[in-house]
Structure formats: structure tokens, C-alpha cells
């Protein structure tokens, strides 16, 4: 019985799950809007909000942390463009819009995007 355990496993080992999140977060920060399953969108939104808060603070340690968890292009865009854009906002940087079911396997789909 799972009690007080955070996060979804997505039937993957830890390294595979981290690679999945890194790929999704990189494309999310570069494109600022992606279409994925609802479960993945919910997991990504939590991580993305923490990363945006980290980018808002700035500083060398924040940049190094983001560089470790994202591609260089995505980390650079996050620190230079996205972080300063939300300087005055206290939270709620990400929006999830539910789309309904995918035809092939009936997975619940959603769009995750940055709030303007």
C-alpha cells in the first residue's frame, strides 16, 4: 500500500523517468506549450513551477542547477526570458487544459502551457 509517496512512476525505472521528465521539460520551456497526457502534464507542472521560481532568483547556483536538469538551450531561455517575465508573479506559472481522450488508446490528453 502506497502511503505518503509523491509522484507517479509511469512504469519506468528512476533513470528512465528522469530522462522522460528532462525531455518533456526541455521541449516545454523551448516551445512554451506542449500536448501530452494528463498524468505527465500534472507531474511536469510541479517541476516546471519550481524551476521557474529558481530562475526568478537568478544567481550562479540556480543556473548550474537548471543546466544540470535541462538542455543548455532550455536553461538559457528559462534564465534570460521566462524568469524575468514572471518577476512580479508569486506563483501559478503553468496552466493545464484538458482535451479529452486520445483515439488510439483512450489516454486522457492535455495541453500544458505557460501563463501569459
Rosetta blueprint (number, residue, H / E / L):
1 X L
2 X L
3 X L
4 X L
5 X L
6 X L
7 X L
8 X L
9 X L
10 X L
11 X L
12 X L
13 X L
14 X H
15 X H
16 X H
17 X H
18 X H
19 X H
20 X H
21 X H
22 X H
23 X H
24 X H
25 X H
26 X H
27 X H
28 X H
29 X H
30 X H
31 X H
32 X L
33 X E
34 X E
35 X E
36 X E
37 X E
38 X H
39 X H
40 X H
41 X H
42 X H
43 X H
44 X H
45 X H
46 X H
47 X H
48 X H
49 X H
50 X H
51 X H
52 X H
53 X H
54 X H
55 X H
56 X H
57 X H
58 X L
59 X L
60 X H
61 X H
62 X H
63 X H
64 X H
65 X H
66 X H
67 X H
68 X H
69 X H
70 X L
71 X L
72 X H
73 X H
74 X H
75 X H
76 X H
77 X H
78 X H
79 X H
80 X H
81 X H
82 X H
83 X H
84 X H
85 X H
86 X L
87 X L
88 X L
89 X L
90 X L
91 X L
92 X L
93 X L
94 X E
95 X E
96 X E
97 X E
98 X E
99 X E
100 X E
101 X E
102 X L
103 X L
104 X L
105 X L
106 X L
107 X L
108 X E
109 X E
110 X E
111 X E
112 X E
113 X E
114 X E
115 X L
116 X L
